[in-house]
Amino acid sequence: MLARAFANVVNACVSSKKGPIGAIVAEPIQIILDDARKGRMRVYARPLEHIVAHEPGDVLPALAAMESARKSGKHLAGYFSYELGYVLEPKLAPLLPAKRKVPLLWFGVFDDVQELAGEEIEGLFETNIHGRVYAGSLKHAWDENAYRARFDMVRAFIEAGDIYQANLSFRSQFNFVGDSMALYRDLRAQSRAPHGAFVSDGERHILSLSPELFFQISADGEIAAKPMKGTAPRGEDEQSDARRLWQL
């Protein structure tokens, strides 16, 4: 099953413990964190346990368990669903959808991580992909007129000062048959995304390929964010700056 790219897949590890380079993982892979642009990949297999929160009351204990594992030198990798935001913001809590197919958060705890590059990555795909893949044409939930109507509504809200930004997005679906990792391999080759992930949580496969770094926290607590939405390069002078600001 191919899940929509709704999850922010993060690497919460600050430990320096790494697995051997060169031995291609042939066991069931739980998580791949990938930079196709630089040709680097981190592979997580053989989880010690899983930390999962399905309900709002599970979230704080799950976060505490993650922090405890991190402090003990373990690696954590997994995802937060979009719906977790409702739990973290009290004003939004009443709007949390009652019917959810995905955990609010799901993380594996690992002793080590395998770092691959170059031909090692190709070897991983050859070892772990079994069979071919077929993906049909995309079917978008909105047509151009439906998108324009919603775009105009968002712009009106911004101009009125009711909001300052909105993530206007819609679902697209397609028929899929075959090996999910083969689909990830092919999408990876096409997109060359610097922030990619493949997650197998036992119930679904999540494939994520993004050009954008949401945020990154270093071992010493430094936070880096490189958003793309609502941004543009600086101009050469004040006039070009003003023109690009107007275009936003």
C-alpha positions as CSV (number, residue, x, y, z in Angstrom):
1,M,0.0,0.0,0.0
2,L,1.3,3.4,-1.0
3,A,0.5,6.1,1.5
4,R,0.2,9.7,0.5
5,A,3.2,11.8,1.3
6,F,1.6,13.1,4.5
7,A,4.3,12.3,6.9
8,N,7.4,14.2,7.9
9,V,10.0,11.5,8.2
10,V,12.7,12.6,10.6
11,N,16.0,11.2,11.9
12,A,16.0,11.9,15.7
13,C,19.4,10.3,16.3
14,V,22.3,12.2,17.7
15,S,24.4,9.2,18.5
16,S,27.6,8.6,16.6
17,K,27.3,4.8,16.6
18,K,27.1,3.5,13.0
19,G,26.8,0.1,11.4
20,P,29.4,-1.3,9.0
21,I,29.7,0.2,5.5
22,G,29.8,-2.2,2.6
23,A,27.6,-5.0,3.9
24,I,24.3,-4.5,2.0
25,V,21.3,-5.0,4.3
26,A,19.3,-8.0,3.2
27,E,16.9,-8.1,6.2
28,P,13.5,-6.4,6.1
29,I,14.3,-2.7,6.0
30,Q,12.2,-0.4,8.2
31,I,13.4,3.0,7.2
32,I,15.6,4.7,4.5
33,L,16.6,8.3,4.9
34,D,18.1,9.5,1.7
35,D,19.9,12.3,-0.1
36,A,19.7,11.4,-3.8
37,R,21.4,14.6,-4.8
38,K,24.6,13.8,-2.9
39,G,24.2,10.0,-3.3
40,R,24.0,9.3,0.5
41,M,21.7,7.0,2.3
42,R,21.0,5.9,5.9
43,V,19.4,2.6,6.4
44,Y,17.6,1.4,9.6
45,A,16.9,-2.3,10.1
46,R,16.5,-4.7,13.0
47,P,14.5,-2.5,15.4
48,L,14.8,-3.1,19.1
49,E,11.2,-1.8,19.6
50,H,8.6,0.5,18.2
51,I,7.3,3.6,19.9
52,V,3.7,4.3,18.7
53,A,1.0,6.8,19.7
54,H,-2.5,6.2,18.3
55,E,-4.5,8.4,20.6
56,P,-3.8,11.9,22.1
57,G,-3.1,10.4,25.6
58,D,-0.3,8.3,24.1
59,V,1.7,11.2,22.7
60,L,3.5,12.5,25.8
61,P,4.5,9.0,27.1
62,A,5.7,8.2,23.6
63,L,7.8,11.4,23.4
64,A,9.3,10.6,26.8
65,A,10.2,7.1,25.7
66,M,11.9,8.5,22.6
67,E,13.9,10.9,24.6
68,S,14.9,8.1,27.0
69,A,16.1,6.0,24.1
70,R,18.0,8.9,22.6
71,K,19.8,9.6,25.8
72,S,20.8,6.0,26.1
73,G,22.6,6.3,22.7
74,K,20.0,4.6,20.6
75,H,19.0,5.7,17.1
76,L,15.4,6.7,16.4
77,A,13.8,7.0,13.0
78,G,10.1,7.3,12.0
79,Y,7.4,9.8,11.3
80,F,5.0,12.3,12.8
81,S,1.6,12.4,11.0
82,Y,0.1,15.7,10.1
83,E,-2.7,15.0,12.6
84,L,-0.3,15.2,15.5
85,G,-0.4,19.0,15.1
86,Y,-4.0,18.9,16.5
87,V,-2.7,17.3,19.7
88,L,0.2,19.7,20.2
89,E,-1.9,22.8,19.8
90,P,-4.7,22.9,22.5
91,K,-6.9,25.3,20.4
92,L,-6.9,22.7,17.6
93,A,-7.4,19.6,19.8
94,P,-11.2,19.6,19.3
95,L,-10.7,19.4,15.5
96,L,-8.7,16.2,15.6
97,P,-10.3,13.8,13.1
98,A,-12.0,10.9,14.9
99,K,-11.3,8.4,12.2
100,R,-7.6,8.1,11.5
101,K,-5.9,5.3,9.6
102,V,-2.3,6.3,10.6
103,P,-0.7,6.6,14.0
104,L,-0.1,10.1,15.4
105,L,3.6,9.1,15.6
106,W,5.5,6.0,14.8
107,F,9.3,5.5,15.6
108,G,11.6,2.6,15.6
109,V,14.5,2.3,18.1
110,F,17.7,1.0,16.6
111,D,21.1,0.0,17.9
112,D,22.9,1.3,14.8
113,V,22.4,2.8,11.3
114,Q,24.1,1.7,8.1
115,E,25.4,4.5,5.9
116,L,25.7,3.8,2.1
117,A,26.9,5.7,-0.9
118,G,27.4,5.2,-4.6
119,E,27.3,1.6,-5.8
120,E,26.3,0.4,-2.3
121,I,23.0,2.1,-2.8
122,E,22.4,0.3,-6.1
123,G,23.4,-2.9,-4.3
124,L,20.8,-2.3,-1.6
125,F,18.0,-1.9,-4.2
126,E,19.2,-5.0,-6.1
127,T,19.1,-7.1,-2.9
128,N,15.8,-5.8,-1.5
129,I,13.6,-5.3,-4.6
130,H,11.7,-8.3,-5.7
131,G,9.7,-7.9,-8.8
132,R,8.6,-5.1,-11.1
133,V,6.5,-2.1,-10.5
134,Y,3.6,-0.3,-12.4
135,A,2.1,3.1,-11.6
136,G,-0.8,4.5,-13.5
137,S,-1.7,8.0,-14.4
138,L,-2.4,10.6,-11.7
139,K,-6.0,11.5,-11.0
140,H,-6.2,14.8,-9.2
141,A,-8.9,15.6,-6.7
142,W,-9.3,19.2,-8.0
143,D,-9.4,20.5,-11.5
144,E,-8.0,23.9,-12.4
145,N,-11.3,25.8,-11.7
146,A,-11.6,24.2,-8.2
147,Y,-8.0,25.1,-7.4
148,R,-8.5,28.7,-8.6
149,A,-11.6,29.1,-6.4
150,R,-9.7,27.9,-3.3
151,F,-6.6,29.9,-4.2
152,D,-8.7,33.1,-4.4
153,M,-10.3,32.3,-1.0
154,V,-6.9,31.9,0.6
155,R,-5.6,35.1,-0.9
156,A,-8.7,37.0,0.4
157,F,-8.0,35.6,3.9
158,I,-4.4,36.8,3.7
159,E,-5.4,40.3,2.4
160,A,-7.9,40.6,5.2
161,G,-5.3,39.7,7.8
162,D,-7.1,36.6,9.0
163,I,-4.2,34.4,8.2
164,Y,-0.6,34.9,7.1
165,Q,-0.1,31.7,5.1
166,A,-1.8,28.5,4.1
167,N,-0.6,25.2,2.6
168,L,-3.1,24.8,-0.3
169,S,-2.8,21.2,-1.4
170,F,-5.0,18.4,-2.7
171,R,-4.8,14.7,-3.1
172,S,-3.8,12.8,-6.3
173,Q,-4.4,9.1,-6.7
174,F,-3.1,6.4,-9.0
175,N,-3.2,2.7,-9.5
176,F,-0.2,0.9,-8.3
177,V,1.0,-2.7,-8.6
178,G,4.3,-4.3,-7.7
179,D,7.2,-3.6,-5.2
180,S,6.9,-0.4,-3.3
181,M,10.7,-0.1,-3.0
182,A,11.0,-0.4,-6.8
183,L,8.7,2.5,-7.1
184,Y,10.8,4.5,-4.6
185,R,13.9,3.6,-6.6
186,D,12.4,4.9,-9.8
187,L,11.0,8.1,-8.2
188,R,14.3,8.7,-6.6
189,A,16.1,8.5,-9.9
190,Q,13.7,10.9,-11.5
191,S,13.5,13.5,-8.7
192,R,17.0,13.4,-7.3
193,A,15.4,14.8,-4.1
194,P,17.8,15.7,-1.3
195,H,15.3,14.7,1.4
196,G,13.8,11.3,0.6
197,A,12.5,8.5,2.8
198,F,11.1,5.0,2.5
199,V,9.2,3.8,5.6
200,S,7.7,0.3,6.1
201,D,5.9,0.3,9.4
202,G,4.3,-3.1,9.1
203,E,0.9,-1.8,7.8
204,R,1.8,0.6,5.1
205,H,4.7,1.9,3.0
206,I,5.4,5.6,3.0
207,L,7.4,7.1,0.1
208,S,8.5,10.7,0.6
209,L,10.6,12.7,-1.8
210,S,11.1,16.4,-1.0
211,P,13.4,19.2,-2.2
212,E,12.8,21.0,1.1
213,L,14.5,20.7,4.5
214,F,11.7,21.4,7.0
215,F,14.0,21.6,10.0
216,Q,17.1,19.9,11.4
217,I,18.4,19.7,14.9
218,S,22.1,19.1,15.5
219,A,23.6,17.1,18.4
220,D,24.3,20.4,20.3
221,G,20.8,21.7,19.8
222,E,21.2,24.0,16.9
223,I,18.1,24.2,14.7
224,A,18.3,24.8,11.0
225,A,15.3,25.5,8.7
226,K,15.3,26.0,5.0
227,P,11.7,26.6,3.9
228,M,10.7,26.9,0.3
229,K,7.0,27.9,0.6
230,G,6.5,31.7,0.5
231,T,10.2,32.4,-0.2
232,A,12.2,33.8,-3.1
233,P,15.8,34.7,-3.7
234,R,16.9,38.2,-2.8
235,G,17.1,40.6,-5.8
236,E,20.1,42.6,-7.0
237,D,18.6,45.9,-5.7
238,E,15.6,47.4,-3.9
239,Q,13.5,47.5,-7.1
240,S,14.0,43.8,-7.8
241,D,13.4,43.0,-4.2
242,A,10.1,44.8,-4.3
243,R,9.2,43.1,-7.5
244,R,9.8,39.6,-6.1
245,L,7.9,40.5,-2.9
246,W,4.9,41.5,-5.0
247,Q,5.1,38.3,-7.0
248,L,4.9,36.3,-3.8
